[in-house]
């Protein structure tokens, strides 16, 4: 096996963003784990002894031979890049060759490794077989010990007595409990970007947590976010050409997982994640794009669950901006923002995949449980049911109205209840956003004693307002949807009390929508259902309230005991 680790030329070193990369236990874990993933590991074991400031990372990656081990801890030694040009086509997580060398100046470093490919080494007795090596490094990467070691293919790196030579560094760090939370968060972030990898994490020789491999990021999230169920998420993968004008440029991939806004959201934006080419990054512009795409789909002061992973051509990224590589420059940012916005819009549409899972939400489960308790008998949860195959088209058919409030709709997979007011509100809100129209009002509406703030607000949303006498104001234009309403003046007064244009549009839509308690004909109900299904965000109203409740056929069959055998279940 030929050595792959080389010392970088000086001209490359000068172009690399320098900086301290090891500043905590979490930083040690991050750097070592990234090396494991670059080595092709599919299983990573992280062991921590925080009170001893000791970390060990073991993997089943490609391993290193003795020549690589002898260079691994030298300054700017790496197998990832060779020349200045390589800085613009980086596909690995590491590339600077700083981490291991930095560790030798801050801690005691030991590496055991054995290449996955067999190497020939003459041993006693004339036999040859693949072997591993153990190397202990001193300050600056000089080798203190090296010897043959028994080890499975892969690598084990042990960092001991971190910051032992600089106790002041330890004292300036957060408490160990906080550092362990940071370690967990670091592993979670890396696992999201590499869902096919198995993780086992130990603390003080006791298993702390494990993460099982999953085929996709969306399938992994329920392991990390316990209160989220698979049916609460929608996942999609899109391929499209990158923004480069080069005709030979590669196809980019966008992986997106969103929490459906009628099922899960957060008090903080802590699960709004952006990853690019296998690494979580800080991307404020893309994060704002995501928040904008969820605008008027969530309740007030709530944030979405959204994980975005872009796999794009390396020449579209500059990783060499921040020592931790968490901040990047992304070429043609507007193009990527457009793709992300369109992907989220597609994910939020109602489709057969997300409908089929609706019965598993806690909301529907509680509803069925209450109904069963009212019926004075219990279901047998062990009875298997095979869910029906989702049809390619889910046409909703209005069949009735409950309390002049809920539209009862039939579809091939079961039954829906749709709240008529907020469904209509969603329809009107999107129409207003697309066609906000201010029209003349004759005669004008006269208001008395409007404050200067109210006058400015009405001007801000585009209404024509002018003085009409002492403490009198004339409104000479109004939103088209309000012109024929009897409560037009009350609506204008409501609009004057604050908010931006979108807030005004929500207020107009809410006031204009069909009220609950209004009887509707089947034709009117069907029209609302048809228009509602065509909206961009049909799951919630502009205030974030869920619009519909889905009862799937398997749930109905379970409740009505259609699995019982006729005769035996009746005591015959």
HUSUL-V754816 format. One record per residue. RES is the residue in one letter. BURIAL is # if it has 16 or more other ideal C-beta (glycine too) atoms within 10 Angstrom, else .. D_LAST is the distance of its C-alpha to the last C-alpha in Angstrom with 2 decimals. Layout:
BEGIN
res->RES burial->BURIAL d_last->D_LAST
res->RES burial->BURIAL d_last->D_LAST
END
This chain:
BEGIN
res->X burial-># d_last->76.77
res->X burial->. d_last->79.30
res->X burial->. d_last->79.63
res->X burial->. d_last->78.12
res->X burial-># d_last->79.16
res->X burial-># d_last->82.52
res->X burial->. d_last->84.76
res->X burial-># d_last->84.92
res->X burial->. d_last->88.31
res->X burial->. d_last->90.10
res->X burial->. d_last->89.85
res->X burial-># d_last->86.03
res->X burial->. d_last->86.02
res->X burial->. d_last->88.11
res->X burial->. d_last->85.56
res->X burial-># d_last->82.62
res->X burial->. d_last->81.65
res->X burial->. d_last->82.70
res->X burial->. d_last->81.15
res->X burial->. d_last->79.55
res->X burial-># d_last->76.08
res->X burial-># d_last->75.17
res->X burial-># d_last->74.89
res->X burial-># d_last->71.78
res->X burial-># d_last->69.08
res->X burial-># d_last->66.91
res->X burial-># d_last->69.80
res->X burial-># d_last->70.05
res->X burial-># d_last->66.35
res->X burial-># d_last->66.61
res->X burial-># d_last->69.62
res->X burial-># d_last->68.34
res->X burial-># d_last->64.86
res->X burial-># d_last->66.43
res->X burial-># d_last->68.53
res->X burial-># d_last->65.41
res->X burial-># d_last->63.75
res->X burial-># d_last->66.99
res->X burial-># d_last->66.90
res->X burial->. d_last->63.53
res->X burial-># d_last->61.42
res->X burial->. d_last->57.62
res->X burial->. d_last->57.15
res->X burial-># d_last->59.23
res->X burial-># d_last->59.32
res->X burial-># d_last->61.20
res->X burial-># d_last->62.30
res->X burial-># d_last->64.10
res->X burial->. d_last->66.08
res->X burial-># d_last->67.24
res->X burial->. d_last->69.36
res->X burial->. d_last->71.24
res->X burial-># d_last->71.45
res->X burial-># d_last->70.04
res->X burial-># d_last->67.83
res->X burial-># d_last->66.60
res->X burial-># d_last->64.97
res->X burial-># d_last->63.77
res->X burial-># d_last->62.60
res->X burial-># d_last->61.96
res->X burial-># d_last->64.32
res->X burial-># d_last->67.16
res->X burial-># d_last->69.41
res->X burial-># d_last->73.21
res->X burial-># d_last->75.91
res->X burial-># d_last->78.87
res->X burial->. d_last->81.12
res->X burial-># d_last->78.58
res->X burial-># d_last->78.07
res->X burial-># d_last->81.84
res->X burial-># d_last->81.96
res->X burial-># d_last->78.66
res->X burial-># d_last->80.10
res->X burial-># d_last->83.37
res->X burial-># d_last->84.03
res->X burial-># d_last->82.64
res->X burial-># d_last->81.28
res->X burial-># d_last->78.27
res->X burial-># d_last->76.74
res->X burial-># d_last->75.34
res->X burial-># d_last->78.50
res->X burial->. d_last->81.99
res->X burial->. d_last->84.03
res->X burial->. d_last->84.39
res->X burial->. d_last->82.59
res->X burial-># d_last->79.46
res->X burial-># d_last->79.09
res->X burial->. d_last->77.95
res->X burial->. d_last->75.30
res->X burial-># d_last->73.47
res->X burial->. d_last->69.97
res->X burial-># d_last->69.62
res->X burial-># d_last->68.77
res->X burial-># d_last->71.99
res->X burial-># d_last->75.40
res->X burial-># d_last->78.18
res->X burial-># d_last->78.45
res->X burial-># d_last->78.97
res->X burial-># d_last->75.97
res->X burial-># d_last->76.67
res->X burial-># d_last->80.38
res->X burial-># d_last->79.76
res->X burial-># d_last->77.58
res->X burial-># d_last->80.45
res->X burial-># d_last->82.61
res->X burial-># d_last->80.01
res->X burial-># d_last->78.23
res->X burial-># d_last->78.07
res->X burial-># d_last->76.49
res->X burial-># d_last->75.09
res->X burial-># d_last->73.45
res->X burial-># d_last->71.84
res->X burial-># d_last->71.03
res->X burial-># d_last->70.43
res->X burial-># d_last->70.35
res->X burial->. d_last->67.22
res->X burial->. d_last->69.52
res->X burial->. d_last->71.25
res->X burial->. d_last->74.91
res->X burial->. d_last->77.51
res->X burial->. d_last->79.26
res->X burial->. d_last->81.44
res->X burial->. d_last->80.26
res->X burial->. d_last->81.70
res->X burial->. d_last->81.36
res->X burial->. d_last->81.77
res->X burial->. d_last->78.09
res->X burial->. d_last->76.82
res->X burial->. d_last->73.52
res->X burial-># d_last->72.18
res->X burial-># d_last->73.02
res->X burial-># d_last->72.60
res->X burial-># d_last->75.27
res->X burial-># d_last->75.61
res->X burial-># d_last->78.17
res->X burial->. d_last->79.24
res->X burial-># d_last->81.17
res->X burial->. d_last->83.88
res->X burial->. d_last->85.22
res->X burial->. d_last->85.54
res->X burial-># d_last->83.54
res->X burial->. d_last->85.99
res->X burial->. d_last->84.40
res->X burial->. d_last->84.71
res->X burial->. d_last->82.64
res->X burial->. d_last->81.09
res->X burial->. d_last->79.52
res->X burial->. d_last->76.99
res->X burial->. d_last->73.51
res->X burial->. d_last->70.23
res->X burial-># d_last->67.71
res->X burial->. d_last->64.93
res->X burial-># d_last->65.77
res->X burial-># d_last->65.89
res->X burial-># d_last->67.77
res->X burial-># d_last->67.72
res->X burial-># d_last->69.95
res->X burial-># d_last->70.69
res->X burial-># d_last->72.58
res->X burial->. d_last->73.83
res->X burial->. d_last->75.84
res->X burial-># d_last->75.50
res->X burial-># d_last->78.43
res->X burial->. d_last->79.85
res->X burial->. d_last->83.34
res->X burial->. d_last->82.95
res->X burial->. d_last->81.28
res->X burial->. d_last->82.09
res->X burial->. d_last->79.63
res->X burial->. d_last->76.82
res->X burial->. d_last->77.83
res->X burial->. d_last->77.74
res->X burial-># d_last->74.13
res->X burial->. d_last->71.05
res->X burial->. d_last->69.29
res->X burial->. d_last->67.40
res->X burial->. d_last->64.02
res->X burial->. d_last->64.87
res->X burial-># d_last->66.08
res->X burial-># d_last->62.81
res->X burial->. d_last->60.96
res->X burial-># d_last->63.39
res->X burial-># d_last->62.63
res->X burial-># d_last->58.90
res->X burial->. d_last->59.55
res->X burial-># d_last->61.85
res->X burial-># d_last->59.31
res->X burial-># d_last->56.61
res->X burial-># d_last->58.98
res->X burial-># d_last->59.95
res->X burial-># d_last->56.35
res->X burial-># d_last->55.43
res->X burial-># d_last->58.19
res->X burial-># d_last->57.17
res->X burial-># d_last->53.35
res->X burial->. d_last->53.29
res->X burial-># d_last->55.08
res->X burial-># d_last->53.40
res->X burial-># d_last->54.86
res->X burial-># d_last->55.00
res->X burial-># d_last->57.04
res->X burial-># d_last->58.24
res->X burial-># d_last->60.13
res->X burial->. d_last->62.10
res->X burial->. d_last->60.34
res->X burial->. d_last->56.85
res->X burial->. d_last->54.48
res->X burial-># d_last->54.68
res->X burial->. d_last->52.42
res->X burial->. d_last->51.35
res->X burial-># d_last->50.75
res->X burial->. d_last->48.73
res->X burial->. d_last->49.98
res->X burial-># d_last->48.35
res->X burial->. d_last->48.97
res->X burial->. d_last->50.21
res->X burial-># d_last->51.56
res->X burial-># d_last->48.54
res->X burial-># d_last->46.16
res->X burial-># d_last->48.45
res->X burial-># d_last->48.78
res->X burial-># d_last->45.44
res->X burial-># d_last->46.79
res->X burial-># d_last->49.90
res->X burial-># d_last->48.55
res->X burial->. d_last->45.49
res->X burial->. d_last->44.33
res->X burial-># d_last->44.29
res->X burial-># d_last->41.21
res->X burial->. d_last->41.50
res->X burial-># d_last->40.02
res->X burial-># d_last->42.85
res->X burial-># d_last->45.46
res->X burial-># d_last->46.70
res->X burial-># d_last->48.85
res->X burial-># d_last->51.08
res->X burial->. d_last->53.95
res->X burial->. d_last->56.77
res->X burial->. d_last->59.80
res->X burial->. d_last->63.05
res->X burial->. d_last->66.77
res->X burial-># d_last->68.61
res->X burial-># d_last->71.40
res->X burial-># d_last->74.15
res->X burial->. d_last->76.36
res->X burial->. d_last->76.64
res->X burial->. d_last->74.99
res->X burial->. d_last->74.11
res->X burial->. d_last->72.21
res->X burial->. d_last->68.76
res->X burial->. d_last->65.49
res->X burial-># d_last->64.23
res->X burial->. d_last->60.62
res->X burial-># d_last->59.04
res->X burial-># d_last->55.94
res->X burial-># d_last->54.37
res->X burial-># d_last->51.50
res->X burial-># d_last->50.90
res->X burial-># d_last->48.58
res->X burial-># d_last->46.93
res->X burial-># d_last->48.61
res->X burial-># d_last->45.48
res->X burial-># d_last->43.92
res->X burial-># d_last->46.68
res->X burial-># d_last->50.35
res->X burial-># d_last->52.83
res->X burial->. d_last->55.28
res->X burial->. d_last->57.99
res->X burial->. d_last->58.92
res->X burial->. d_last->58.22
res->X burial-># d_last->55.77
res->X burial-># d_last->58.01
res->X burial-># d_last->59.18
res->X burial-># d_last->61.51
res->X burial-># d_last->62.16
res->X burial-># d_last->64.59
res->X burial-># d_last->64.77
res->X burial-># d_last->62.81
res->X burial-># d_last->64.32
res->X burial-># d_last->63.41
res->X burial-># d_last->66.35
res->X burial->. d_last->67.66
res->X burial-># d_last->67.72
res->X burial->. d_last->68.30
res->X burial->. d_last->68.69
res->X burial-># d_last->65.38
res->X burial-># d_last->63.65
res->X burial->. d_last->65.03
res->X burial-># d_last->63.78
res->X burial-># d_last->60.24
res->X burial->. d_last->60.46
res->X burial->. d_last->61.81
res->X burial-># d_last->58.94
res->X burial-># d_last->56.46
res->X burial->. d_last->58.60
res->X burial-># d_last->56.75
res->X burial-># d_last->53.31
res->X burial-># d_last->53.01
res->X burial->. d_last->53.29
res->X burial->. d_last->56.78
res->X burial->. d_last->58.15
res->X burial-># d_last->55.33
res->X burial-># d_last->55.92
res->X burial-># d_last->53.95
res->X burial-># d_last->52.46
res->X burial-># d_last->54.34
res->X burial-># d_last->55.55
res->X burial-># d_last->57.97
res->X burial-># d_last->59.33
res->X burial-># d_last->62.09
res->X burial-># d_last->63.21
res->X burial-># d_last->66.55
res->X burial-># d_last->69.82
res->X burial-># d_last->71.87
res->X burial->. d_last->74.94
res->X burial-># d_last->73.21
res->X burial-># d_last->73.14
res->X burial-># d_last->75.81
res->X burial-># d_last->74.33
res->X burial-># d_last->77.76
res->X burial->. d_last->77.79
res->X burial->. d_last->76.48
res->X burial-># d_last->76.78
res->X burial-># d_last->73.05
res->X burial-># d_last->72.37
res->X burial->. d_last->69.98
res->X burial->. d_last->72.16
res->X burial-># d_last->72.95
res->X burial->. d_last->74.75
res->X burial-># d_last->72.56
res->X burial->. d_last->74.45
res->X burial->. d_last->73.65
res->X burial->. d_last->71.40
res->X burial->. d_last->70.83
res->X burial-># d_last->69.20
res->X burial-># d_last->66.67
res->X burial-># d_last->65.95
res->X burial->. d_last->65.14
res->X burial-># d_last->62.77
res->X burial-># d_last->60.94
res->X burial->. d_last->60.62
res->X burial->. d_last->59.18
res->X burial-># d_last->56.72
res->X burial-># d_last->55.37
res->X burial->. d_last->55.10
res->X burial->. d_last->53.05
res->X burial-># d_last->50.78
res->X burial-># d_last->50.03
res->X burial->. d_last->48.82
res->X burial-># d_last->45.12
res->X burial->. d_last->43.70
res->X burial->. d_last->40.49
res->X burial->. d_last->41.02
res->X burial-># d_last->41.19
res->X burial-># d_last->38.52
res->X burial-># d_last->35.87
res->X burial-># d_last->36.63
res->X burial-># d_last->36.58
res->X burial-># d_last->33.02
res->X burial->. d_last->34.25
res->X burial-># d_last->36.88
res->X burial->. d_last->36.62
res->X burial->. d_last->36.91
res->X burial-># d_last->33.72
res->X burial->. d_last->31.89
res->X burial->. d_last->32.85
res->X burial->. d_last->31.81
res->X burial-># d_last->28.25
res->X burial->. d_last->28.13
res->X burial->. d_last->29.27
res->X burial->. d_last->26.74
res->X burial->. d_last->23.87
res->X burial->. d_last->25.37
res->X burial->. d_last->25.63
res->X burial->. d_last->21.92
res->X burial->. d_last->21.40
res->X burial->. d_last->19.37
res->X burial->. d_last->20.68
res->X burial->. d_last->20.39
res->X burial->. d_last->20.34
res->X burial->. d_last->23.88
res->X burial->. d_last->23.53
res->X burial->. d_last->21.21
res->X burial->. d_last->23.68
res->X burial->. d_last->24.49
res->X burial->. d_last->27.16
res->X burial->. d_last->29.45
res->X burial->. d_last->30.38
res->X burial->. d_last->33.82
res->X burial-># d_last->36.29
res->X burial->. d_last->37.87
res->X burial->. d_last->41.63
res->X burial->. d_last->41.92
res->X burial-># d_last->40.13
res->X burial->. d_last->40.98
res->X burial-># d_last->39.99
res->X burial->. d_last->39.13
res->X burial-># d_last->39.55
res->X burial->. d_last->36.69
res->X burial->. d_last->37.49
res->X burial-># d_last->39.11
res->X burial->. d_last->37.85
res->X burial->. d_last->40.29
res->X burial->. d_last->43.03
res->X burial->. d_last->43.13
res->X burial-># d_last->40.53
res->X burial-># d_last->40.22
res->X burial->. d_last->36.66
res->X burial-># d_last->37.05
res->X burial->. d_last->34.70
res->X burial-># d_last->35.43
res->X burial-># d_last->33.73
res->X burial-># d_last->32.32
res->X burial-># d_last->30.94
res->X burial-># d_last->32.40
res->X burial-># d_last->35.73
res->X burial-># d_last->37.28
res->X burial-># d_last->41.07
res->X burial-># d_last->43.41
res->X burial-># d_last->45.80
res->X burial-># d_last->48.94
res->X burial-># d_last->49.17
res->X burial-># d_last->48.11
res->X burial-># d_last->50.93
res->X burial-># d_last->53.18
res->X burial-># d_last->52.72
res->X burial-># d_last->53.60
res->X burial-># d_last->56.71
res->X burial-># d_last->57.85
res->X burial-># d_last->57.97
res->X burial-># d_last->59.70
res->X burial-># d_last->62.25
res->X burial-># d_last->62.86
res->X burial->. d_last->63.49
res->X burial->. d_last->65.48
res->X burial-># d_last->67.00
res->X burial->. d_last->69.37
res->X burial->. d_last->71.85
res->X burial->. d_last->73.23
res->X burial->. d_last->76.04
res->X burial-># d_last->75.24
res->X burial->. d_last->77.39
res->X burial->. d_last->78.23
res->X burial-># d_last->77.93
res->X burial-># d_last->75.82
res->X burial->. d_last->78.10
res->X burial-># d_last->77.25
res->X burial->. d_last->79.20
res->X burial->. d_last->79.99
res->X burial-># d_last->78.21
res->X burial->. d_last->79.03
res->X burial->. d_last->80.72
res->X burial->. d_last->77.56
res->X burial-># d_last->75.50
res->X burial-># d_last->78.13
res->X burial->. d_last->78.15
res->X burial-># d_last->74.36
res->X burial-># d_last->74.33
res->X burial->. d_last->77.10
res->X burial->. d_last->75.21
res->X burial-># d_last->72.26
res->X burial->. d_last->74.68
res->X burial-># d_last->75.15
res->X burial->. d_last->78.58
res->X burial-># d_last->79.74
res->X burial->. d_last->83.27
res->X burial->. d_last->85.16
res->X burial->. d_last->85.41
res->X burial->. d_last->87.60
res->X burial->. d_last->87.83
res->X burial->. d_last->84.42
res->X burial->. d_last->82.87
res->X burial-># d_last->81.14
res->X burial-># d_last->80.24
res->X burial-># d_last->77.23
res->X burial->. d_last->78.13
res->X burial-># d_last->75.23
res->X burial-># d_last->71.49
res->X burial-># d_last->68.44
res->X burial->. d_last->67.56
res->X burial-># d_last->64.00
res->X burial-># d_last->65.30
res->X burial->. d_last->68.04
res->X burial->. d_last->66.16
res->X burial->. d_last->64.18
res->X burial->. d_last->65.13
res->X burial->. d_last->64.77
res->X burial-># d_last->67.03
res->X burial->. d_last->69.55
res->X burial->. d_last->66.94
res->X burial-># d_last->65.62
res->X burial-># d_last->69.18
res->X burial-># d_last->69.78
res->X burial-># d_last->66.65
res->X burial-># d_last->67.87
res->X burial-># d_last->71.20
res->X burial->. d_last->69.72
res->X burial->. d_last->69.56
res->X burial-># d_last->67.89
res->X burial->. d_last->68.63
res->X burial->. d_last->67.98
res->X burial-># d_last->64.38
res->X burial-># d_last->63.73
res->X burial-># d_last->65.20
res->X burial-># d_last->63.02
res->X burial-># d_last->59.89
res->X burial-># d_last->61.09
res->X burial-># d_last->61.77
res->X burial-># d_last->58.39
res->X burial-># d_last->56.55
res->X burial-># d_last->58.54
res->X burial-># d_last->58.15
res->X burial-># d_last->54.42
res->X burial-># d_last->51.99
res->X burial->. d_last->51.16
res->X burial->. d_last->47.71
res->X burial->. d_last->46.93
res->X burial->. d_last->48.39
res->X burial->. d_last->46.21
res->X burial-># d_last->46.23
res->X burial->. d_last->45.53
res->X burial->. d_last->43.30
res->X burial->. d_last->46.55
res->X burial-># d_last->47.97
res->X burial-># d_last->44.87
res->X burial-># d_last->44.81
res->X burial->. d_last->48.52
res->X burial-># d_last->48.04
res->X burial-># d_last->45.27
res->X burial->. d_last->47.47
res->X burial-># d_last->50.56
res->X burial-># d_last->48.75
res->X burial-># d_last->47.35
res->X burial->. d_last->50.94
res->X burial-># d_last->52.35
res->X burial->. d_last->53.61
res->X burial-># d_last->51.70
res->X burial-># d_last->48.50
res->X burial-># d_last->46.65
res->X burial-># d_last->48.61
res->X burial-># d_last->50.99
res->X burial-># d_last->54.70
res->X burial-># d_last->54.07
res->X burial-># d_last->51.42
res->X burial-># d_last->48.29
res->X burial-># d_last->45.15
res->X burial-># d_last->44.64
res->X burial-># d_last->41.05
res->X burial-># d_last->37.60
res->X burial-># d_last->35.36
res->X burial-># d_last->31.55
res->X burial-># d_last->30.58
res->X burial-># d_last->27.57
res->X burial-># d_last->26.14
res->X burial-># d_last->26.34
res->X burial->. d_last->24.65
res->X burial->. d_last->21.80
res->X burial-># d_last->21.44
res->X burial->. d_last->21.51
res->X burial->. d_last->18.92
res->X burial->. d_last->16.45
res->X burial->. d_last->16.84
res->X burial->. d_last->16.43
res->X burial->. d_last->12.74
res->X burial->. d_last->10.63
res->X burial->. d_last->8.67
res->X burial->. d_last->4.95
res->X burial->. d_last->5.58
res->X burial->. d_last->7.57
res->X burial->. d_last->5.58
res->X burial->. d_last->3.81
res->X burial->. d_last->0.00
END
